[in-house]
């Protein structure tokens, strides 16, 4: 069984000022990507979605994110992700630039980790009775593989396009420390 990891040092206290700064930074990030949304409603909802994703809401699904945003139904969040007009490629590019501005470092590494999640039902993709590393038992679980970008300045999860295959293969300027750095 994997040892439990703590992101925040044991005994550390988060202050109100730190939380306030995180909120302001999230608003700055949103301002950076907002112009990629064609209408004001999805623009506002994108900020509510981001706030929900980084919140303490336990399950990050349409219903819970909508409730966190003060909405009574998930339709708006689902519309944002399924049919609202916005340029996902340009948002991804802006996010990549944002990450590299804050965390880019020649000493950065990519970290690949596989983590299992205990599941009660069988409707989620990939759920099967298998060894669950989180609990150390044979039970219904789902396995996720995650890619993270870690540098001395901090770390973040990275998704498709945030770290391009070309950058990994060629060492381009897309990744700090690449051949062009």
N, C-alpha and C positions, 0 to 999 in steps of 0.2 A: 504494500500500500504506500502511495506517495505521502511524504510528510506534508502537513498543511503549511501553506506559505502565507505569510502576512505581508501585505503591501505597505501598510503603515506600521512603523515600529511599535512594539508592545508598550502600552502606557502613554503613547502620544495622544495629545488632545488637539482636536480641531477647533480653531477659534472662529468666532463670528466673522472677524475680518477676513480670514482665509476663505470662508464660504462666500462672503460678499465678493471677493476678488474672483473666485471661480465663476460666479454668476455674471460678472462684468466681462470676463474673458469669453464666456459662452455667447454673450450678446455681440461682442466684437467679431467672433467667428461667424455668427449668423449674418451680421452686416456685410461681411466679406462675400458670402455666397447668395445673399438675398436677391440680387439682381438677376440670377439665373432662373428665378421663378416668374412665370409670365403674369400672374395675377396676385393681388395683395392677400387674398384669402390663403392660398397655399404658402405664401411667404410667411405669414403669421403662424400658420399651423406648423411649418418647418421648425420654427423656434420652439413651439410647444412640444413638438416631437423630440427635439434635441434635449430639452429640459427633462422630459420624461425618461429618456434613455439614460441620462446620468443621475437620475433620482434614485431614491431608495425603494421605488416600486418593485415588488418582488418579481412579478412576471411581466415581461416587456412585450405584451401583445396589444392588439388594437383596442380592446375594451379597457384595459388598465391604463394605457397611455392616454386614451380619450378622457377617462375619469380624472386622471391626474391633471389634464388640461382644463378641467371644468366642463367637459362636454358630456351629455347624457347618453350618447350613442357613439359607436366606433366608425360610423360612416365617413366622417371627415378625415380621420387618420388613414382609413383605407383608401379614400379617394386621393389623398396626397401621394400615397405609395403606388397606386395602380393607374390612375388616369389623369392626374393634374399635369399641366404642361410645365416642364422644367428640364433643364439640360443636365442629366446625371453625369455626363463625361466632364463638363466644365466644373461642376460642383466637386467631383473627384479630384480634378487638377488643382483647384483652389485648396482643397483639404491637404493634398500632398505638399503643396508649397507652404501651407501653414505649419504642418508637422515639421518639415525640414528647416524652416526658419527658427523654430523653437527647440528642436531636438537634434538637428543635423550635427554630426560630428564624425571625423575620420575614424574614430574608435568604435563606432556603432556596429552592432551585430543584428542579424535576424535570428529570432528564436522561434522554433517550431515546437508546439506542445500539443499533445493529445490528452483530452480530458473527457471523462465519462459523466453523464448526468442520469441520475435515477429517474425513471419515468413510471407513472402508475398505469397509464393506458397503453394502447398499442397503435394509436392513430398517427403519431408523429413519425416522420421519415426516419428510417434506420433503427427503430426501436425493436429490440429483440432480447430474449433471455441470454445474457452473456456476462462475463466477468466485469463487474463495475469497480474500477479502480478507486473511485471516491469512497465507496463503502467497504470494498474488499470482499464482497460476496457475489455469488451468481444470482442475478436478478434482472428484471426489465430495465434496460438503460439505453441511452443514446450516446454515441461517441462523437465528439467534435474535435477537429484539428484546427489549431489557431496559429496564426503567424503574427509575431510581434516585432516591432522595431525598438531596440534598446540602445541607449547611448548614456554617457555619463551625465547628460542633462535631464534624462527621464526616459520613459517608455510609453508606447501606445500599441494597441492592436492595429494591425494593418490588414487591409482587405485587397481583393483583386484590383489591380490598377494603382494602388498606393505604392506598391513595390512591383515594378514591371519585370517580366521575365527578361526583357532586353537589358535592363539595368543590372540584373543579377549576372547575366551571361557576359555582357560586354563591359561592365563597370562604367556606365555612363554617368553624366552629371545628375541623373535622376536620383542616384543614391550618393549620400556623402561618402567620401573615401574612395569613390570610383576613380577610374583612370583619368577623368577630366578634372578632378578636384585639385 
